[in-house]
């Protein structure tokens, strides 16, 4: 191969890597959205099960809505949405662009533990 062909092939490979990187970023965003939706649905499901259990047992539901998450979880979620890491890997550091799957996994885990 001559030098021009090598340079052309390198440029093609670089372009392909760039496209794959963009696709990977898009997939990461979709995963983050799915994790957030999953967390929301888990919390909603817990609240609905509690209401169903109350109805089955004949108890009257509380007039005030029951908060399924604790104050600690809310504080961590607020910190995360303000741009800080809450995972044990980078706790307290500013997040760069995008979401952190470790943090989102931690938020999901803490919401499930508070059952």
C-alpha positions as CSV (number, residue, x, y, z in Angstrom):
1,X,0.0,0.0,0.0
2,X,1.2,3.5,-0.7
3,X,1.2,6.3,1.9
4,X,-1.9,7.9,0.4
5,X,-3.9,4.7,0.7
6,X,-2.8,4.2,4.3
7,X,-3.8,7.7,5.2
8,X,-7.2,7.2,3.4
9,X,-7.8,3.9,5.3
10,X,-6.8,5.6,8.6
11,X,-9.3,8.4,8.0
12,X,-12.1,5.9,7.2
13,X,-11.3,4.0,10.4
14,X,-11.3,7.2,12.4
15,X,-14.7,8.1,10.9
16,X,-16.1,4.7,11.8
17,X,-14.8,5.0,15.4
18,X,-16.5,8.4,15.7
19,X,-19.8,7.0,14.4
20,X,-19.6,4.1,16.9
21,X,-18.8,6.5,19.7
22,X,-21.9,8.5,18.9
23,X,-24.0,5.4,18.7
24,X,-22.6,4.3,22.1
25,X,-23.5,7.6,23.6
26,X,-27.0,7.3,22.3
27,X,-27.3,3.8,23.8
28,X,-26.0,5.1,27.1
29,X,-28.7,7.8,27.2
30,X,-31.4,5.2,26.5
31,X,-30.1,3.1,29.3
32,X,-30.1,6.0,31.7
33,X,-33.7,6.9,30.7
34,X,-34.7,3.2,31.2
35,X,-33.1,3.1,34.7
36,X,-34.8,6.3,35.7
37,X,-38.2,5.0,34.4
38,X,-37.6,1.7,36.2
39,X,-36.9,3.4,39.5
40,X,-40.1,5.5,39.1
41,X,-42.1,2.5,38.2
42,X,-40.7,0.5,41.2
43,X,-41.7,3.3,43.6
44,X,-45.1,3.6,42.0
45,X,-45.6,-0.2,42.2
46,X,-44.7,-0.2,45.9
47,X,-47.2,2.5,46.6
48,X,-50.0,0.7,44.7
49,X,-49.2,-2.6,46.5
50,X,-49.5,-0.8,49.8
51,X,-52.8,0.7,48.8
52,X,-54.0,-2.7,47.6
53,X,-53.0,-4.4,50.8
54,X,-54.9,-1.7,52.8
55,X,-58.0,-2.3,50.7
56,X,-57.7,-6.1,51.1
57,X,-57.3,-5.8,54.9
58,X,-60.3,-3.5,55.2
59,X,-58.2,-0.6,56.5
60,X,-59.1,2.8,55.3
61,X,-56.3,4.4,53.3
62,X,-54.5,7.3,55.0
63,X,-55.9,10.6,53.8
64,X,-52.4,11.9,53.3
65,X,-50.2,10.3,50.5
66,X,-47.6,7.9,51.9
67,X,-44.1,8.9,51.0
68,X,-42.2,5.7,50.0
69,X,-38.8,7.3,49.8
70,X,-36.9,8.6,52.8
71,X,-35.3,12.0,53.3
72,X,-31.9,10.6,52.7
73,X,-32.8,9.2,49.3
74,X,-34.3,12.5,48.3
75,X,-31.2,14.3,49.4
76,X,-29.0,12.0,47.3
77,X,-31.3,12.4,44.3
78,X,-31.1,16.2,44.7
79,X,-27.3,16.1,44.9
80,X,-27.2,13.9,41.8
81,X,-29.5,16.2,39.8
82,X,-27.3,19.2,40.9
83,X,-24.4,17.6,39.1
84,X,-22.5,15.7,41.8
85,X,-21.6,12.0,42.0
86,X,-23.3,10.0,44.7
87,X,-21.7,6.7,43.9
88,X,-18.9,5.2,46.0
89,X,-16.6,5.4,43.0
90,X,-16.6,9.2,42.6
91,X,-18.6,10.5,45.6
92,X,-18.8,14.2,45.9
93,X,-17.0,15.0,42.6
94,X,-18.7,17.0,39.9
95,X,-20.2,14.9,37.1
96,X,-19.0,15.7,33.6
97,X,-21.3,15.5,30.7
98,X,-24.0,12.8,30.9
99,X,-25.2,10.6,33.6
100,X,-23.2,8.1,35.8
101,X,-24.5,4.6,35.6
102,X,-23.0,3.8,39.1
103,X,-25.0,6.7,40.6
104,X,-28.2,5.7,38.8
105,X,-27.7,2.1,39.9
106,X,-27.2,3.3,43.5
107,X,-30.3,5.4,43.4
108,X,-32.3,2.5,42.1
109,X,-30.8,0.2,44.7
110,X,-31.6,2.5,47.6
111,X,-35.2,3.0,46.4
112,X,-35.6,-0.8,46.4
113,X,-34.1,-1.3,49.8
114,X,-36.5,1.2,51.4
115,X,-39.5,-1.2,50.9
